[in-house]
Amino acid sequence: MSPDDRDGLLRYDQLAARVYEERRMPTGTRDLILALGWVTLRDPRRHDPAAPTVWERARDAMNADWRRMWTLIAEDAPRYEHDWEAGPRGCQAPMVRAKRLCGRDTTYGFGEFDPATGWMTYWHFCNRPRCREYMRTIEARAKGSKDRAPDPIPNVGGLLPLFFSWNWEAKYRKAMELIKHQSSWEPPSYGLSADEWPEVPGQEKPKAFPKLRLIASDGEIVTPDGPKLVAVKG
């Protein structure tokens, strides 16, 4: 085994171990990262100038079509998504004697935005007078909270830039347009890589990893001369 092959094997093992440690890693994103790592570090054709591009070889390794590849990129586009399934159902006013929430069907609803994270809490209440009275304090507090809150810290995506240095902003934008038909996506102010985002209580912050550089030309990945590592920040 040549020194280059030994180094590639070590790097790939390190990459795979880090990928499997990341609890936020969706299955599709994990498969894409491992495929890109394989074709960049281990594929015998990685030094062949006549070989297909890194992107094409990763697609072949995953037995996927182009739509699937763009879908995986779109799913990793960094953004904040409110979880509408989280939180209690029904009216959220407390029933003091019963020591539970009211839970009745709701008539009123509004969002309150956290001044630290920009994340939204959605409140909903029924039309019972005592529940509406409880609602008024929260409603007053929530009024204008969106304007006072910072940009929401992303809670989705940003994992591909953890491992690879590439023109992710352009690729995320194109993927969101192609797959999700959203031309309004913009990169978050906190950065594209999840390890750059502020830590949020209850959400484990991903660890940084030495990034593999994917060389891009004319908007597509091309085969690099060899794996190049970019030192992590900090």
C-alpha positions in Angstrom: 0.0 0.0 0.0 1.4 3.4 -1.0 1.8 6.2 1.5 -1.1 8.0 -0.3 -3.4 5.0 0.0 -2.5 4.6 3.7 -3.2 8.3 4.3 -6.5 8.1 2.4 -7.6 5.0 4.4 -6.8 6.8 7.7 -8.6 9.9 6.6 -11.6 8.0 5.4 -11.8 6.0 8.7 -11.7 9.3 10.6 -14.4 10.8 8.4 -16.7 7.7 8.8 -16.2 7.7 12.6 -17.1 11.3 12.9 -20.1 10.9 10.6 -21.5 8.1 12.8 -20.9 10.1 15.9 -23.2 13.0 14.7 -26.6 12.4 16.2 -28.2 15.0 14.0 -27.2 13.2 10.8 -30.1 12.1 8.6 -29.6 8.9 6.7 -29.5 10.5 3.3 -27.0 13.1 4.3 -24.8 10.5 6.0 -24.8 8.4 2.8 -23.9 11.4 0.7 -21.0 12.4 3.0 -19.6 8.9 3.1 -19.9 8.6 -0.7 -18.1 11.9 -1.3 -15.4 10.8 1.3 -14.9 7.5 -0.5 -14.5 9.0 -4.0 -12.2 11.7 -2.7 -10.0 9.6 -0.4 -10.3 5.9 -1.4 -11.6 5.5 -5.0 -8.7 4.1 -7.1 -9.8 6.4 -9.9 -9.4 9.6 -7.8 -6.1 10.5 -9.5 -7.2 9.6 -13.1 -7.7 12.8 -15.0 -10.0 10.9 -17.4 -12.3 9.6 -14.6 -15.8 11.1 -14.1 -16.1 14.0 -11.7 -16.3 13.5 -8.0 -20.0 14.3 -8.1 -20.7 11.7 -10.8 -18.7 9.0 -9.0 -20.5 9.8 -5.7 -23.8 9.4 -7.5 -22.7 6.1 -9.0 -21.5 4.9 -5.6 -24.9 5.7 -4.1 -26.8 4.2 -7.1 -28.8 7.4 -7.3 -30.0 9.7 -10.0 -29.4 13.4 -10.3 -32.7 14.3 -8.7 -31.8 12.3 -5.6 -28.5 14.0 -5.4 -30.1 17.5 -5.6 -32.7 16.4 -3.1 -30.1 15.5 -0.5 -28.4 18.9 -1.0 -31.7 20.7 -0.6 -32.5 18.8 2.6 -29.2 20.0 4.0 -29.7 23.6 3.1 -29.2 25.4 6.5 -32.4 27.1 7.7 -34.8 27.4 10.7 -37.9 25.3 10.6 -40.6 25.5 13.2 -41.8 22.1 14.4 -45.6 22.4 14.2 -46.0 19.0 15.8 -44.1 19.9 19.0 -45.8 21.4 22.0 -49.1 20.6 23.7 -52.4 20.2 21.9 -55.4 22.4 22.6 -55.7 25.4 24.8 -52.5 26.1 26.8 -54.0 28.0 29.7 -53.3 26.1 33.0 -56.1 24.6 35.0 -54.8 25.3 38.5 -57.0 22.8 40.5 -56.6 20.0 38.0 -52.9 20.7 37.6 -53.0 20.4 33.8 -53.5 22.5 30.7 -57.0 23.3 29.6 -56.7 21.4 26.3 -60.0 22.6 24.8 -60.3 23.4 21.1 -58.7 26.7 20.4 -60.0 30.0 18.9 -57.0 32.3 19.3 -53.4 31.7 18.2 -50.2 33.7 17.8 -46.4 33.3 17.7 -43.9 34.6 20.2 -40.2 34.8 19.1 -37.4 34.2 21.5 -35.1 37.2 22.0 -32.0 35.0 22.1 -32.5 32.4 19.4 -35.2 33.9 17.2 -37.2 30.7 17.4 -40.9 30.8 17.6 -43.3 29.4 20.3 -46.8 29.2 19.0 -49.5 29.8 21.6 -53.2 28.8 21.3 -56.1 29.4 23.6 -59.8 28.7 23.7 -62.6 31.3 24.2 -63.2 30.5 27.9 -63.0 33.8 29.8 -60.3 32.7 32.3 -58.2 31.2 29.5 -58.5 34.5 27.6 -57.5 36.4 30.7 -54.4 34.2 31.0 -53.7 34.7 27.3 -53.6 38.5 27.5 -50.2 38.7 29.4 -48.5 36.4 26.9 -50.1 38.2 24.0 -48.8 41.5 25.2 -45.4 40.0 25.6 -45.4 38.4 22.2 -46.6 41.6 20.4 -43.7 42.9 18.3 -41.4 40.1 19.5 -40.6 39.1 15.9 -39.3 42.6 15.1 -37.1 42.5 18.3 -35.8 39.0 17.8 -32.6 38.2 16.0 -32.4 36.1 12.8 -33.5 32.6 13.8 -30.5 30.3 14.5 -30.8 27.4 12.0 -31.9 24.1 13.3 -31.9 22.1 10.1 -29.0 21.2 7.7 -25.5 22.7 7.6 -23.9 19.2 7.8 -22.3 18.9 4.4 -20.1 22.0 5.0 -18.9 20.4 8.2 -16.9 17.9 6.1 -16.3 19.5 2.7 -15.2 22.9 1.5 -17.1 23.8 -1.6 -19.3 26.5 -3.0 -22.3 25.4 -0.9 -24.2 28.6 -1.1 -24.7 28.4 -4.9 -25.5 24.6 -4.7 -28.0 25.1 -1.8 -29.7 27.9 -3.7 -29.9 25.8 -6.9 -31.1 22.7 -5.0 -33.8 24.7 -3.2 -35.1 26.0 -6.5 -35.0 22.7 -8.3 -36.4 20.5 -5.5 -38.4 22.6 -3.2 -39.3 25.4 -5.7 -38.1 28.0 -3.2 -36.3 30.8 -4.8 -36.4 32.8 -1.5 -33.8 30.8 0.3 -30.9 32.9 1.6 -27.8 31.8 3.5 -28.3 32.3 7.3 -26.3 35.2 8.8 -24.7 32.7 11.2 -22.9 30.8 8.4 -23.5 27.7 6.3 -21.7 25.2 8.5 -23.5 23.9 11.6 -20.4 24.1 13.8 -20.4 27.9 13.2 -23.9 28.5 14.7 -24.5 29.7 18.3 -25.2 26.9 20.7 -28.9 26.5 21.6 -30.0 25.0 24.9 -31.2 21.4 24.3 -29.6 21.2 20.9 -26.2 19.6 20.7 -23.7 21.6 18.7 -21.8 19.6 16.0 -18.1 19.3 16.4 -15.8 20.7 13.8 -13.9 18.4 11.4 -10.9 19.0 9.1 -12.7 19.7 5.8 -11.9 18.0 2.6 -11.7 20.4 -0.3 -13.9 19.6 -3.3 -12.6 21.5 -6.3 -15.3 23.2 -8.4 -15.1 24.3 -12.0 -17.9 25.9 -14.0 -20.4 25.1 -11.3 -19.6 21.3 -11.1 -17.3 19.3 -8.9 -14.2 18.1 -10.7 -11.6 15.5 -9.7 -8.9 17.1 -7.6 -5.2 16.1 -7.8 -5.6 14.6 -4.4 -7.5 15.2 -1.1 -6.7 18.5 0.4 -7.5 19.3 4.0 -8.6 22.7 5.2 -7.9 23.4 8.8 -11.0 23.9 10.9 -11.6 27.3 12.5 -10.7 27.7 16.1 
